[in-house]
Amino acid sequence: MNKGKHENKSARAKASAADLPVNAGYGANDPKGDDLARNAEDSAGEFLTTNQGVRVNDNQNSLKAGDRGPTLLEDFILREKITHFDHERIPERVVHARGSAAHGFFQVYESMAEYTKANFLQDPSLKTPVFVRFSTVAGSRGSTDLARDVRGFAVKFYTQEGNYDLVGNNIPVFFIQDAMKFPDLVHAVKPEPHNEIPQAASAHDTFWDFISLMPESMHMVMWVMSDRAIPRSLRMMEGFGVHTFRFINERGKARFVKFHWKPLLGLHAVLWDEAQKISGKDPDFHRRDLWEAIENGDYPEWELGIQVVEEKDEHSFDFDLLDPTKIIPEEIVPVRRIGKLTLNRNPDNFFAETEQVAFHTGNIVPGIDFTNDPLLQGRLFSYLDTQLIRLGGPNFHEIPINRPIAPMHNNQRDGYMRQTINRGQTSYEPNSLRGGCPFQAGADMGGFTSYAERIDARKIRERSASFMDHFSQATLFFRSQSQPEQNHIINALRFELGKVETPAIRERMLFLLSQVDKALASEVARGLGATVPAKLDKPMNMSIPADVDPKKVQPKRKNQAIETSPRLSMVDNPNFPKDNIRTRKIAFLVADGFDETAVAEMKRALLTAGAAVLTVAPRLGMLTGANGEQIKADLSFLTGSSVMFDAVYVPGGEESIAALKKENESANFLSEAYRHCKTIAASGAGVELLKNAGIIRGSAEGAEKADLTSGQPGIVVALEDDTKMAPAFLKSIAQHRHWERERAA
Ligand code: HEM
């Protein structure tokens, strides 16, 4: 045993945080990494001990009276081990239970002092550590990543002035306008209470029953039924703060602000059929993708965008800035990109970090403040409250992942699992016995002061008339989608409402959809074999107190400043040019006898462009090429599937293609990739495999001359001269999916 190592370790355990060497943890400029390192444990080269540090001699057998005798109560080692195991679980989050997280940092591009005094937004050279957790909302901790759902996008900034949490989603609006409805919404979408069915799915009666009675949800419903709700990767989705917040500058001037995260890899989704298949083949698809990208050094990046509105312009929109079911279209207030978030380190321990992290909309720093958005106001109560039970008491801020890097001093004391050993006689303020410490900080010393908003109002339970337009932005969203995206929304609604068993719920939904767009409603109705009702026999807006006149709160449409917003589409979005294939996964279908040159050339081109290549073959092990060169089969047709990839390439090699032709799975692989609108390429004899799978009909000779695109979108072939093939293949993959193929189908 290495005695010296033990001495070092105990010296380190005794050291206070201040004594620890800077960057003892995770590398340069990572103060949060250093902070976490204080609690890190690594048993490499160590003896097994009890929790009391006593070395364990036998971890195989309990202490018994005789070798077949009863186990003795005295066995403190067995008791401790089993007791700890018995208490390993904590409740999962009541929503957003399924999540994946990573560490990283944020840097502002230039000082934002004009808008906010927040310290982390002043200095472009300052790297603020962050921990970001992505999640789905409805499913349990073990549910599939590819559920149709909103994705949580929660960012904890460990700033020098304390923790700031931007707890957002990948959709910029929400289902409801008032926190009062949140428990109802969540009860409705979760598995039904009598039989706990279905898991991680909104396609059931209670969800659509609730939605059909809540017209305010229609804008959000459009987003959730769109491809935004089935992202290709957590790294390829936008994030939004949703609510309108406030920025306050040093002079005390306030402005409204909306937050956006813009992914530098672009904005991409999978198809619903793909999503369902991925859920079976690899339910951890998003988690694995995030983990692997970071392990490979492909650090995910987002730019932080802001939309700023002057206070004097608060009422100049055709919607209410406080209404969380509304966006400010980017065409009306452009998004300014002010800094970059980079995720560059996976957690060491899922439970300690990803599960125990506690985000809270109420964690803000000087320079940022809330607005009176009634949904936000409810959230300000909910997070700390739920975490008190989820994390077992009032001291969860001491858990390493939650503690700030800013110094923490106050007179809060005691409670379950208290870690801090507060020294001194006083735990109250004012005091004279400790010279008044800890002191309040003046605003000029960084003390937080709330924005002095003037409030002069009656105390009422009502909703503002300015919140009553529930359809205009739902229509704006639907009409801003490309044709294939509209088709996906229609099909998603047909799927979801098709799973609804109560006809009256479908009818109410069809009526609400007709208020968004008549053609949308009639297309959905056609798929359901139903008709769109001309009117409802009850008021549309049921979420109102009994004593309020329903006529007063019925949804009204407003004229909008714009008819469409291309930035709401994923396909036509000018913010995200489809110009790169970084981190895309490409399958090479190969067998013994493959064409080595074709494989090597194409692989080089793809790797140079930042894509990843995996070989899929009839069997695992080493494969031998036509000239005797060997490569490893990464996956077999049993362990790999086309839904795990963005594109497929079939290199030539007569023997390889003959072997692949014998495998039914190779044709399935290709035809599935084709149906999912992915780019498929083949060269030399590989073209035969495409014909075999029915992807290319007739002769491909003409196709080759037709710009290597076979005349079909996303099918790139070269019968003989494959030298020009790689650029055409890369360009086609960058398009992500060839939705035209769907239309043709
Ligand atoms: C009144 C409305 C809402 C209430 C009461 C509410 C409540 C909650 C609760 C209780 C949790 C679990 C927290 C935990 O156990 O640590 C949670 C998680 C979360 N909520 Fe909300 N929520 C509301 C609306 C929203 C909205 C509008 C958004 C997006 C802007 C959002 C984003 C999130 C995210 C991202 C998480 C997961 C945080 C994590 O990764 O740990 N919530 N919410």
Residues whose N, C-alpha, C, O or C-beta is under 5 A from the ligand:
A	BS01	HEM	R93 V94 V95 H96 G99 R133 S135 G152 F153 A154 V167 G168 N169 F174 A179 F182 F240 G241 V242 V357 A358 F359 L375 G378 R379 S382 T386 R390
